[in-house]
Every structure is written in structure tokens, then in C-alpha cells.
């Protein structure tokens, strides 16, 4: 298995920048090819859905981690790896973060721990009447 980009983190796929485009699967040498063999690292999926500062549409990033991390640490890693200035600040101002469908404000906020199989969704705040 290839070495992660940093000591605890590797992006192995950025997929589906357009909601109508089919998602690409992870390379064959990632976690799925080792499943059941006791090899591989936990995978977390981050979905950016309709986020204007990323161009709208849907963007999905899958991450391999060496164990759990917090939402805060996850966004710090994404900011560096995806080269998005002030990602965490933009998300705080314009978006809601969900962990497996539950708003992190109902959990431990940015200290919420995420691990294998987690889906973190970033969606714009909406209002209306």
C-alpha cells in the first residue's frame, strides 16, 4: 500500500465535481483492495454540496486517516491538501456541517470525532419563508 501524503492523512480521490457526472472509484491499491486482510486505513468521505465558494455543484473527497480525527483537524487538513485559503472560516460563515446526517452543533461541535465510514457533509445555510 502506498504511503500517505503526510504522517496521518492521504486524499485518494476527488470525485464528482458535477452532480450529473458519475463518481470515480478509488484506485485499486487503496483500502477496498485490502478489506478483510487487516490492511488499510479508515476512510472518511467529505461531501461539499452546493457550496458557492467552491463553484457550487457537488464535490466529494475521500480521505484515508490513521484513526479518528476531529472536525476541526479534518478541515485544517483539507485546507492544506486542497489548497483552499481560509476553508474553515468560510465554512463557519456560510455553511452547516453534518456528520452522518446530524448537525455537529448537536454533537460536540468542531471537537466531534470522525472515523472510518463517516460521511461529513458541508451544505450552505438556507433561509426563506
C-alpha positions in Angstrom: 0.0 0.0 0.0 1.3 3.4 -0.9 2.5 5.9 1.8 0.0 8.7 2.8 0.8 12.3 1.8 1.5 13.1 5.4 2.0 11.1 8.5 -1.7 10.7 9.1 -3.6 11.7 6.0 -4.0 10.9 2.3 -6.5 12.0 -0.2 -7.0 9.2 -2.7 -9.9 10.5 -4.8 -11.6 13.8 -5.5 -14.8 12.8 -7.3 -18.0 14.0 -8.8 -17.4 17.8 -9.2 -20.7 17.8 -11.2 -23.7 16.1 -9.6 -24.6 14.6 -13.0 -21.2 13.1 -13.6 -20.5 9.6 -12.4 -18.3 9.2 -9.4 -14.8 7.7 -9.9 -13.8 4.9 -7.7 -10.7 4.8 -5.6 -7.5 3.4 -7.1 -7.3 -0.3 -6.7 -4.4 -0.1 -4.2 -6.5 1.7 -1.6 -8.4 0.4 1.4 -11.1 -1.5 -0.6 -8.5 -3.8 -2.2 -7.2 -4.7 1.2 -10.6 -5.0 3.0 -10.7 -8.2 5.1 -7.0 -8.6 5.1 -6.3 -6.4 8.2 -4.5 -3.8 6.0 -5.6 -0.3 5.2 -6.6 2.9 7.0 -10.0 4.2 7.9 -11.8 6.1 5.1 -13.8 9.3 5.7 -15.9 10.9 2.9 -16.4 14.7 2.8 -19.2 16.0 0.5 -19.4 19.7 -0.4 -22.9 20.1 -1.7 -23.9 23.4 -3.4 -21.1 25.4 -1.7 -20.7 28.6 -3.7 -17.1 29.4 -2.8 -16.1 26.1 -4.3 -18.0 26.7 -7.5 -21.4 25.1 -6.5 -22.4 21.7 -7.5 -21.2 18.6 -5.6 -17.6 17.8 -4.8 -16.6 14.7 -2.9 -13.3 14.0 -1.3 -12.4 10.6 0.3 -9.7 10.6 2.9 -7.6 7.8 4.5 -6.7 8.5 8.1 -4.7 6.7 10.8 -7.5 6.6 13.2 -10.0 9.2 14.3 -9.7 12.9 14.0 -11.9 15.9 14.9 -13.9 18.0 12.5 -11.6 20.9 13.3 -8.5 18.8 12.4 -10.3 17.5 9.3 -10.8 21.0 7.9 -7.3 22.0 8.7 -6.0 19.0 6.7 -8.5 19.7 3.8 -7.4 23.4 3.7 -3.8 22.4 3.3 -4.2 19.4 0.9 -6.8 21.1 -1.3 -5.1 24.5 -1.2 -8.2 26.4 -0.2 -7.5 29.6 1.7 -9.5 30.0 5.0 -11.6 26.9 4.3 -12.6 26.6 8.0 -13.6 30.3 8.3 -15.6 30.1 5.1 -17.4 27.0 6.2 -18.1 28.6 9.6 -19.6 31.7 8.0 -21.6 30.2 5.1 -22.2 26.5 5.7 -23.6 23.9 8.0 -21.6 20.7 8.8 -23.3 17.4 9.2 -21.8 14.1 10.4 -23.7 11.2 9.0 -26.8 13.5 8.7 -26.6 15.1 12.1 -25.6 18.7 12.6 -22.3 19.0 14.5 -23.9 21.7 16.7 -26.0 18.9 18.2 -22.8 16.8 18.8 -19.5 18.2 20.1 -19.3 20.9 17.5 -15.8 21.0 16.0 -14.5 18.7 18.6 -16.7 15.9 17.2 -14.6 12.9 16.4 -14.9 11.2 13.0 -13.6 7.8 12.0 -13.9 5.0 9.5 -17.0 5.1 7.3 -18.1 8.6 8.4 -19.7 11.0 5.9 -19.1 14.7 6.6 -21.5 16.9 4.5 -20.9 20.6 4.1 -24.0 22.4 2.8 -24.9 26.1 2.5 -27.1 27.7 5.1 -30.5 28.4 3.7 -33.3 30.7 4.8 -36.6 31.5 3.5 -40.2 31.9 4.3 
